[in-house]
Amino acid sequence: MNIAIETTLPALEIRREALCSAVSRVLRGEGRDHAAVTVILVDDPYIRQLNHRFRHLDRATDVLSFNMDDGTGPDPDTLGDVYISVDRARDQAGRYHVSLDDELHRLVVHGCLHLLGYDHHNASDRKVMRDRERVYSAAADSGGDPEGQSGEKRFG
C-alpha cells in the first residue's frame, strides 16, 4: 500500500499520519491492500478549477476523487487521487461542530470510497456509502481497523 499526502498550501498543520491511517483502513477494509492513493490538500480556488474542468460545475466543493484504476496504466495498483479543499473542510467543521482533523478524516474516507466505486446519486447508493463511512469512522474512533485486525501501516 502506497499512500501519499500532498498539499498546494504554503502553511498547513495537519496530522498527516492520521489521514494516511484513514486511507489505509478503507483500502484494507475494501480488499485493496496493494493500492496506491494520493491525497492532495488544496484551497477553494484550486478545487473550483478542478470542479469546473472535470464536472462543469463552477463552484468549490469539499472533495473530488479521480480514479486511475483502469488497468491500462504503468502501475496497475494505482487507485487514484483524492483532492480535498481545506477551506471547505474548515467551514464544514465549524458547521458540524467537529475539529478540522475530524472533518478532514471524514472527507478522506468519503473520497476513497468514491475511488472504490461508491457513490451517492440516489437514496439506496447514498445509504450504502454512508454505512461504509460509518464503519471506517467507527474503526478510527476505536483505534482499530474495520475487521478488528491489526495491520502494518506503510506510508509513502
C-alpha positions as semicolon CSV with decimal commas, in nm:
position;residue;x (nm);y (nm);z (nm)
1;M;0,000;0,000;0,000
2;N;0,142;0,337;-0,101
3;I;-0,027;0,644;0,045
4;A;0,094;0,997;-0,012
5;I;-0,039;1,317;0,143
6;E;0,047;1,632;-0,052
7;T;-0,061;1,994;-0,035
8;T;-0,058;2,302;-0,252
9;L;-0,095;2,522;0,057
10;P;0,206;2,710;0,198
11;A;0,149;2,657;0,570
12;L;-0,074;2,377;0,684
13;E;-0,055;2,199;1,015
14;I;-0,245;1,874;0,983
15;R;-0,194;1,528;1,120
16;R;-0,073;1,355;0,802
17;E;-0,029;1,019;0,975
18;A;-0,396;1,023;1,081
19;L;-0,501;1,085;0,720
20;C;-0,273;0,804;0,600
21;S;-0,427;0,573;0,860
22;A;-0,777;0,662;0,739
23;V;-0,684;0,579;0,378
24;S;-0,517;0,258;0,493
25;R;-0,827;0,146;0,688
26;V;-1,053;0,200;0,388
27;L;-0,820;0,021;0,146
28;R;-0,770;-0,275;0,380
29;G;-1,139;-0,293;0,460
30;E;-1,231;-0,293;0,091
31;G;-0,971;-0,557;-0,003
32;R;-0,735;-0,319;-0,186
33;D;-0,427;-0,367;0,035
34;H;-0,185;-0,305;-0,251
35;A;-0,346;0,010;-0,391
36;A;-0,174;0,345;-0,418
37;V;-0,365;0,663;-0,329
38;T;-0,256;1,024;-0,321
39;V;-0,447;1,276;-0,111
40;I;-0,392;1,637;-0,216
41;L;-0,498;1,916;0,021
42;V;-0,590;2,234;-0,168
43;D;-0,782;2,560;-0,127
44;D;-1,120;2,663;-0,269
45;P;-0,989;2,834;-0,585
46;Y;-0,786;2,523;-0,676
47;I;-1,070;2,275;-0,625
48;R;-1,313;2,511;-0,800
49;Q;-1,093;2,498;-1,112
50;L;-1,087;2,118;-1,098
51;N;-1,462;2,101;-1,042
52;H;-1,521;2,332;-1,340
53;R;-1,279;2,149;-1,568
54;F;-1,389;1,793;-1,493
55;R;-1,750;1,825;-1,372
56;H;-1,852;2,151;-1,546
57;L;-1,960;2,296;-1,211
58;D;-1,819;2,642;-1,146
59;R;-1,808;2,625;-0,768
60;A;-1,586;2,495;-0,493
61;T;-1,662;2,156;-0,344
62;D;-1,523;1,970;-0,045
63;V;-1,378;1,661;-0,214
64;L;-1,308;1,533;-0,566
65;S;-1,185;1,185;-0,648
66;F;-1,011;1,084;-0,969
67;N;-0,996;0,709;-1,026
68;M;-0,696;0,591;-1,227
69;D;-0,763;0,221;-1,182
70;D;-0,842;0,137;-1,544
71;G;-0,585;-0,142;-1,574
72;T;-0,405;0,027;-1,864
73;G;-0,156;0,245;-1,678
74;P;0,205;0,168;-1,594
75;D;0,114;0,078;-1,235
76;P;-0,196;-0,139;-1,201
77;D;-0,201;-0,078;-0,825
78;T;-0,258;0,297;-0,866
79;L;-0,612;0,360;-0,749
80;G;-0,625;0,738;-0,784
81;D;-0,614;1,083;-0,632
82;V;-0,838;1,249;-0,374
83;Y;-0,843;1,629;-0,368
84;I;-0,976;1,795;-0,054
85;S;-1,047;2,164;-0,006
86;V;-0,916;2,262;0,335
87;D;-1,128;2,580;0,310
88;R;-1,446;2,372;0,270
89;A;-1,332;2,131;0,542
90;R;-1,273;2,420;0,783
91;D;-1,618;2,569;0,710
92;Q;-1,789;2,232;0,744
93;A;-1,604;2,153;1,067
94;G;-1,749;2,472;1,216
95;R;-2,097;2,393;1,085
96;Y;-2,089;2,034;1,217
97;H;-1,914;2,130;1,545
98;V;-1,621;1,895;1,489
99;S;-1,247;1,952;1,469
100;L;-1,076;2,022;1,138
101;D;-0,891;1,690;1,176
102;D;-1,223;1,504;1,217
103;E;-1,371;1,670;0,909
104;L;-1,059;1,601;0,702
105;H;-1,081;1,237;0,813
106;R;-1,444;1,218;0,701
107;L;-1,359;1,368;0,364
108;V;-1,061;1,134;0,313
109;V;-1,283;0,833;0,381
110;H;-1,556;0,974;0,154
111;G;-1,307;1,039;-0,127
112;C;-1,151;0,693;-0,100
113;L;-1,493;0,532;-0,116
114;H;-1,558;0,724;-0,439
115;L;-1,230;0,586;-0,578
116;L;-1,357;0,238;-0,495
117;G;-1,681;0,291;-0,688
118;Y;-1,920;0,401;-0,415
119;D;-2,149;0,692;-0,497
120;H;-2,449;0,882;-0,367
121;H;-2,656;0,969;-0,674
122;N;-2,969;0,802;-0,537
123;A;-3,107;0,714;-0,193
124;S;-3,000;0,348;-0,191
125;D;-2,644;0,427;-0,307
126;R;-2,628;0,711;-0,054
127;K;-2,728;0,473;0,228
128;V;-2,463;0,218;0,129
129;M;-2,194;0,485;0,112
130;R;-2,295;0,644;0,444
131;D;-2,292;0,299;0,608
132;R;-1,937;0,238;0,481
133;E;-1,832;0,583;0,605
134;R;-1,967;0,497;0,950
135;V;-1,775;0,167;0,953
136;Y;-1,444;0,343;0,884
137;S;-1,519;0,628;1,124
138;A;-1,603;0,381;1,400
139;A;-1,277;0,198;1,327
140;A;-1,089;0,527;1,368
141;D;-1,267;0,603;1,694
142;S;-1,177;0,261;1,832
143;G;-0,819;0,284;1,705
144;G;-0,856;-0,037;1,507
145;D;-0,939;-0,148;1,160
146;P;-1,291;-0,227;1,041
147;E;-1,240;-0,601;1,063
148;G;-1,090;-0,586;1,410
149;Q;-0,749;-0,697;1,283
150;S;-0,431;-0,507;1,332
151;G;-0,214;-0,444;1,031
152;E;0,115;-0,289;0,936
153;K;0,093;0,076;0,836
154;R;0,314;0,177;0,549
155;F;0,318;0,538;0,442
156;G;0,453;0,662;0,114
